[in-house]
Amino acid sequence: MGDPYYRQVSSAAPDANPTRLQRLRAGVADPVLRILITAGFVLTLGRGVFLTLTVLYFTLIVGLGAFEVAIVLTVSSAFGAAASVVAGHLSDRYSSRILVVVFQILSAIALTSYVFAENFSTALLLACLYSVTSSAASAVRSAIIARAFEGEVRVNARAVLHTVTNVGIAIGSAAAGVALLFNTPFAFRATMVIAGVVILGSVLPLLRLPERVNASAQPTTVTSDTGTTTAIAPGRSPYRDPRYLALTAFGTLFGLQFGLAEIGMPLWILHHTDAPISMVSLLLIVNTIMVIAFQIRASRGTNDVRHAGNIVAVAGLLMAGACGIYAASGYVSFWFAIVFLLIATLAHSLAEVLGTSGQWGLSFELADQRRAGAYQGVYGLSWPVSAMLSPLIITAAVSNGVLGWAGLTALLLLATFGTWAISRRALRG
């Protein structure tokens, strides 16, 4: 991997081929990961409610039109992207323990304040406040993971947390069904307040994080045995690292696959296939189960740059196949459409777990650990920027039939094989 600051120390595992249960137990045994798992599970219970109700709340209760909701989501995502970068830099200078607690408290307050949204302006303001604080908290958590763990253990920690996230969001989404059942302004607002209180409760475990998750003070000089003092170069800025910026850009493109699941697939089923609209819920459940079942296993070995790049490339091929089968489901009869959609979702879900695992590994291994917060803040841009671009790109793709699916496939292949090329170049130094 060329430059010394790209090298990481891999933690040896007692079992070369641990089972999923063994890996979960090993993760829970680490005090930092145990804290992050507990806090993450509680946090995502609240976020699951939020993700399920937000668009419907803005539409049915606040009374916003579809275009106004799109503006709210796009603009708030842009503010969240900026906050991710700033928070990453702050976590290199100040205590990550304090920052993550402060940002998470503010995000809970911002979410609870949604009950005061009465029009487009207040909805936009509150959505931006929530996006800024939640994105900042996420960036600091990524910096904490980068510092608290090394090598394969670090990527495994990220995978365990992602698995817990999916479980929490699934349960939270189910809980949000209570508000949908009553479908009244009071039910929506009460549920949003409860979600905010739950997110606030996720702060409690974080208060027990140890000092080692903070950035260490970096020496500015080193003195040799002969008494000669030499200045040590500070950590490299991620903005002066074209390889890492390219990795982030490709991660942003690959993030479109989340928009495909959340936006494109429902629109395609509704407007272009003979399958029942109830398939949307079934396919999202299949996706969640796949992520929970395989994310930890898929992360194995992704601290190795070669392996991480290879599985991202495999993810690209799977996504290309999934897009082709999704497209074909619009040109077959009822039962074939159902079967095609199930097969496409299985391929899509496997591509998701492989692609995200490989990208996590590269985002850690190709970063300068002397500025872990800044690097993770920059890589954290990929998710909010992708969320900002997804509505337009995905809607355009599924609205243009085979041609649209072909264009989306090309973007996803560019993202995955571009990432693969970065990994190969990194190996050559």
C-alpha positions in Angstrom: 0.0 0.0 0.0 2.9 2.3 -0.6 3.0 5.2 1.9 3.5 4.2 5.6 0.5 6.0 6.8 -1.8 3.7 4.8 -0.6 0.6 6.7 -2.7 -0.9 9.4 -2.0 -3.5 12.0 -4.4 -6.5 11.8 -5.5 -8.1 15.0 -5.0 -11.8 15.1 -8.1 -13.9 15.7 -8.0 -17.0 17.9 -10.1 -18.9 15.4 -9.2 -18.6 11.7 -12.8 -19.5 10.7 -15.1 -18.3 13.5 -18.8 -18.8 13.1 -21.2 -15.9 13.0 -22.2 -16.5 16.6 -18.5 -16.6 17.7 -17.9 -13.3 15.9 -20.9 -11.7 17.6 -19.7 -13.0 21.0 -16.2 -11.7 20.3 -17.6 -8.3 19.4 -19.8 -8.0 22.5 -16.8 -9.0 24.7 -15.1 -5.7 23.7 -16.3 -2.9 26.0 -16.3 -0.2 23.3 -18.2 -2.3 20.8 -20.6 -3.4 23.5 -21.4 0.3 24.3 -21.7 1.1 20.6 -24.0 -1.9 20.0 -26.3 -0.9 22.9 -26.4 2.7 21.9 -26.8 1.9 18.2 -29.7 -0.5 18.8 -31.6 2.1 20.9 -30.8 4.8 18.4 -32.1 2.9 15.4 -35.3 2.0 17.2 -36.1 5.7 17.1 -34.7 6.1 13.6 -36.9 3.3 12.3 -40.0 5.2 13.4 -38.6 8.4 11.9 -37.7 6.8 8.5 -41.2 5.2 8.2 -43.2 8.3 9.1 -41.3 11.3 7.9 -42.6 11.5 4.3 -46.1 10.6 5.3 -46.0 13.1 8.2 -44.9 15.9 5.9 -47.5 15.0 3.3 -50.6 14.0 5.4 -50.2 16.1 8.6 -48.1 19.2 7.6 -49.8 19.3 4.1 -46.7 19.6 1.9 -46.9 18.7 -1.8 -44.6 16.0 -3.4 -42.3 18.7 -4.8 -42.0 20.4 -1.4 -41.2 17.2 0.3 -38.5 16.4 -2.3 -36.9 19.9 -1.7 -37.0 19.3 2.1 -35.2 15.9 1.7 -32.7 17.2 -0.8 -31.7 20.4 1.0 -31.5 18.7 4.4 -29.3 16.0 2.9 -27.0 18.7 1.6 -26.7 20.3 5.0 -26.1 16.8 6.5 -23.2 16.2 4.1 -21.5 19.4 5.1 -22.0 18.6 8.8 -20.3 15.2 8.3 -17.1 16.9 7.1 -17.0 19.5 9.9 -17.7 16.9 12.6 -15.0 14.7 11.3 -12.4 17.5 11.6 -13.8 18.4 15.1 -13.3 14.8 16.2 -9.6 15.1 15.4 -9.2 18.1 17.6 -11.7 17.6 20.5 -13.1 14.7 22.6 -15.1 12.3 20.4 -16.8 11.1 23.6 -18.2 14.5 24.3 -19.0 15.3 20.6 -21.0 12.2 19.9 -23.1 12.7 23.1 -23.7 16.4 22.3 -24.7 15.7 18.6 -26.9 12.8 19.6 -28.8 14.9 22.2 -29.3 17.6 19.6 -30.6 15.2 17.0 -33.1 13.8 19.5 -34.3 17.4 20.2 -34.5 18.2 16.5 -36.5 15.1 15.8 -38.9 15.8 18.6 -39.4 19.3 17.3 -41.0 18.0 14.1 -44.3 18.3 16.0 -44.0 22.0 15.6 -43.7 21.8 11.8 -46.7 23.7 10.4 -45.6 24.7 6.9 -42.9 24.3 4.3 -40.5 26.7 5.9 -40.6 25.2 9.4 -40.4 21.7 8.0 -37.3 22.6 6.0 -35.7 24.2 9.0 -36.3 21.3 11.3 -35.3 18.7 8.7 -32.0 20.6 8.2 -31.4 20.7 12.0 -32.0 17.0 12.3 -29.9 16.1 9.3 -27.0 18.2 10.5 -26.9 16.8 14.0 -27.5 13.2 13.1 -24.9 13.3 10.3 -22.4 14.9 12.7 -23.1 12.2 15.3 -22.6 9.5 12.6 -19.3 11.0 11.4 -18.0 11.0 15.0 -19.1 7.4 15.6 -17.1 6.4 12.4 -14.0 8.2 13.8 -14.5 6.3 17.1 -14.6 3.0 15.3 -11.5 3.9 13.3 -9.5 4.6 16.5 -10.9 1.9 18.8 -10.2 -1.1 16.5 -7.7 -2.3 14.0 -7.6 -4.4 10.9 -10.2 -7.1 10.5 -11.6 -6.4 13.9 -12.5 -2.9 12.9 -14.4 -3.8 9.7 -16.1 -6.6 11.7 -17.2 -4.0 14.3 -18.7 -1.9 11.6 -20.5 -5.0 10.2 -21.9 -6.0 13.6 -23.2 -2.4 14.1 -24.7 -2.4 10.7 -26.5 -5.7 11.5 -27.8 -4.3 14.8 -28.9 -1.1 12.9 -31.1 -3.2 10.5 -32.7 -5.1 13.4 -33.4 -1.8 15.3 -34.8 -0.1 12.2 -37.0 -3.1 11.4 -38.5 -3.1 14.9 -38.9 0.7 14.9 -40.6 0.6 11.5 -43.1 -2.0 12.8 -43.7 0.3 15.9 -44.5 3.2 13.5 -47.4 1.1 12.2 -49.3 2.2 15.3 -49.4 5.8 14.0 -50.4 4.6 10.6 -53.2 2.5 12.0 -54.8 5.5 13.8 -53.7 7.9 11.0 -54.5 11.1 13.1 -52.3 14.1 13.7 -52.1 13.3 17.4 -51.0 9.7 16.7 -48.2 10.9 14.3 -47.0 13.6 16.6 -47.1 11.4 19.7 -45.1 8.7 17.9 -42.5 11.2 16.7 -42.1 12.5 20.3 -41.6 8.9 21.6 -39.0 8.3 18.8 -37.1 11.4 19.9 -37.2 10.3 23.6 -35.8 6.8 22.5 -33.0 8.5 20.6 -32.2 10.6 23.7 -32.0 7.4 25.7 -29.3 6.1 23.3 -27.0 8.7 24.8 -26.8 6.9 28.2 -24.5 4.1 27.1 -22.2 6.5 25.2 -21.4 8.2 28.5 -19.3 5.1 29.4 -17.0 5.3 26.4 -13.3 5.2 27.4 -10.6 7.8 26.7 -9.0 5.7 24.0 -11.7 6.6 21.5 -10.5 10.2 21.4 -7.8 11.4 19.0 -4.3 11.1 20.5 -2.1 14.1 20.5 0.4 13.7 17.7 4.1 14.5 18.4 5.4 17.3 16.2 9.1 16.4 16.5 11.3 13.4 17.2 14.7 13.3 18.7 17.3 10.8 17.6 19.9 9.1 19.8 22.4 11.6 18.6 20.3 14.5 19.9 19.1 15.6 16.4 15.5 16.9 16.4 13.5 16.3 13.3 10.0 17.7 12.5 7.3 15.1 11.9 4.9 15.9 9.1 1.2 16.2 10.3 -1.3 13.8 9.0 -2.3 14.2 5.4 -5.5 16.1 4.6 -8.1 13.9 2.9 -8.6 16.9 0.5 -5.0 16.4 -0.8 -5.6 12.7 -1.2 -7.1 12.1 -4.7 -7.3 8.4 -4.2 -9.5 8.8 -1.2 -11.6 11.4 -2.8 -12.2 9.1 -5.7 -13.1 6.3 -3.3 -15.7 8.6 -1.7 -17.1 9.5 -5.1 -17.5 5.9 -6.1 -19.1 5.1 -2.7 -21.6 7.9 -3.4 -22.5 6.3 -6.8 -22.8 2.9 -5.3 -25.1 4.3 -2.6 -27.7 4.8 -5.4 -28.6 1.1 -4.8 -30.2 2.2 -1.5 -32.4 4.6 -3.4 -33.2 1.8 -5.8 -34.6 -0.3 -2.9 -36.5 2.5 -1.2 -37.7 4.6 -4.2 -37.2 2.8 -7.5 -38.4 -0.7 -6.7 -41.8 0.6 -5.2 -42.3 2.9 -8.2 -41.4 0.1 -10.7 -43.8 -2.4 -9.1 -46.6 0.1 -8.9 -46.4 1.5 -12.4 -44.6 -1.1 -14.6 -45.4 -4.6 -13.4 -48.4 -6.9 -12.8 -47.1 -7.8 -9.3 -49.3 -6.6 -6.3 -48.1 -3.5 -4.5 -47.9 -5.7 -1.3 -44.7 -7.1 -2.8 -43.0 -3.9 -1.7 -43.2 -4.8 2.0 -42.2 -8.4 1.3 -39.1 -7.4 -0.7 -38.0 -4.9 2.0 -38.4 -7.7 4.6 -36.3 -10.0 2.4 -33.6 -7.3 2.1 -33.5 -6.8 5.8 -33.2 -10.5 6.6 -30.4 -10.9 4.0 -28.4 -8.0 5.6 -28.9 -9.3 9.1 -27.9 -12.8 8.0 -24.8 -12.1 5.8 -23.4 -8.6 6.7 -21.0 -9.9 9.4 -19.8 -12.9 7.3 -19.3 -10.6 4.2 -17.0 -8.3 6.2 -14.5 -11.1 6.9 -11.1 -10.3 5.4 -12.1 -6.9 4.0 -9.2 -5.3 6.0 -7.1 -6.8 3.1 -7.2 -4.2 0.3 -7.1 -6.8 -2.5 -10.0 -8.8 -1.1 -12.0 -5.7 -0.4 -11.7 -4.5 -4.0 -12.5 -8.0 -5.3 -15.8 -8.3 -3.4 -16.9 -4.8 -4.5 -16.4 -5.9 -8.1 -18.5 -9.0 -7.4 -21.1 -6.7 -5.9 -21.1 -4.7 -9.2 -21.8 -7.8 -11.2 -24.6 -8.9 -8.9 -26.2 -5.4 -9.0 -26.0 -5.5 -12.8 -27.8 -8.8 -12.8 -30.4 -7.5 -10.3 -31.1 -4.5 -12.5 -31.6 -6.7 -15.5 -34.1 -8.9 -13.7 -35.9 -6.0 -12.1 -36.3 -4.6 -15.7 -37.5 -7.9 -17.0 -40.2 -8.2 -14.3 -42.1 -5.4 -16.1 -42.5 -7.5 -19.3 -43.9 -10.8 -17.9 -47.2 -11.9 -16.4 -48.3 -11.8 -12.7 -46.5 -14.9 -11.3 -43.4 -14.5 -13.3 -43.2 -10.9 -12.2 -43.3 -12.0 -8.5 -40.6 -14.6 -9.0 -38.4 -12.2 -11.0 -38.7 -9.5 -8.3 -37.8 -12.0 -5.5 -34.7 -13.1 -7.5 -33.7 -9.6 -8.2 -34.0 -8.6 -4.5 -31.9 -11.5 -3.4 -29.1 -10.5 -5.9 -29.6 -6.8 -4.9 -29.3 -7.6 -1.2 -26.2 -9.8 -1.6 -24.6 -7.0 -3.7 -25.4 -4.6 -0.9 -23.7 -6.6 1.9 -20.7 -7.4 -0.3 -20.3 -3.8 -1.6 -20.7 -2.0 1.7 -18.3 -4.5 3.4 -15.6 -3.9 0.8 -16.1 -0.2 0.8 -15.9 0.0 4.6 -12.6 -1.9 4.5 -11.1 0.4 2.0 -12.4 3.5 3.7 -10.5 2.5 6.8 -7.4 1.0 5.2 -6.7 3.8 2.7 -7.1 6.5 5.3 -4.3 8.3 7.2 -5.0 7.2 10.8 -3.3 10.4 12.1 -6.4 12.2 10.8 -9.0 9.4 11.2 -11.8 11.9 12.0 -11.2 14.0 8.9 -11.0 11.0 6.6 -14.1 9.3 8.0 -15.9 12.7 7.8 -15.1 12.9 4.1 -16.1 9.3 3.4 -19.3 10.0 5.4 -20.2 12.4 2.6 -21.1 9.5 0.3 -24.3 8.6 2.1 -26.0 12.1 2.4 -24.9 13.1 -1.1 -26.2 9.8 -2.5 -29.5 10.4 -0.7 -29.6 13.8 -2.2 -29.1 12.5 -5.8 -31.1 9.3 -5.5 -34.6 10.7 -5.9 -33.8 12.3 -9.3 -31.6 9.6 -10.7 -33.6 6.6 -9.6 -36.9 8.1 -10.6 -35.5 9.0 -14.0 -34.1 5.4 -14.4 -37.3 3.5 -13.6 -39.4 5.9 -15.7 -37.5 5.2 -18.8 -37.9 1.4 -19.1 -35.0 -0.7 -20.4 -33.0 2.4 -21.4 -33.3 3.8 -17.8 -32.3 0.5 -16.2 -29.3 0.2 -18.6 -28.1 3.7 -17.5 -28.5 2.9 -13.9 -26.6 -0.4 -14.4 -23.8 1.6 -16.0 -23.5 3.9 -13.1 -23.4 1.1 -10.6 -20.7 -0.8 -12.6 -18.7 2.4 -12.8 -18.9 2.8 -9.0 -17.9 -0.8 -8.2 -15.2 -1.3 -10.9 -13.8 2.2 -10.2 -13.4 1.1 -6.5 -11.8 -2.2 -7.6 -9.3 -0.2 -9.7 -8.4 2.0 -6.7 -7.7 -1.1 -4.6 -5.4 -2.4 -7.4 -3.6 0.9 -7.6 -3.2 1.0 -3.8 -1.5 -2.4 -3.9 1.0 -1.2 -6.4 1.8 1.8 -4.2 
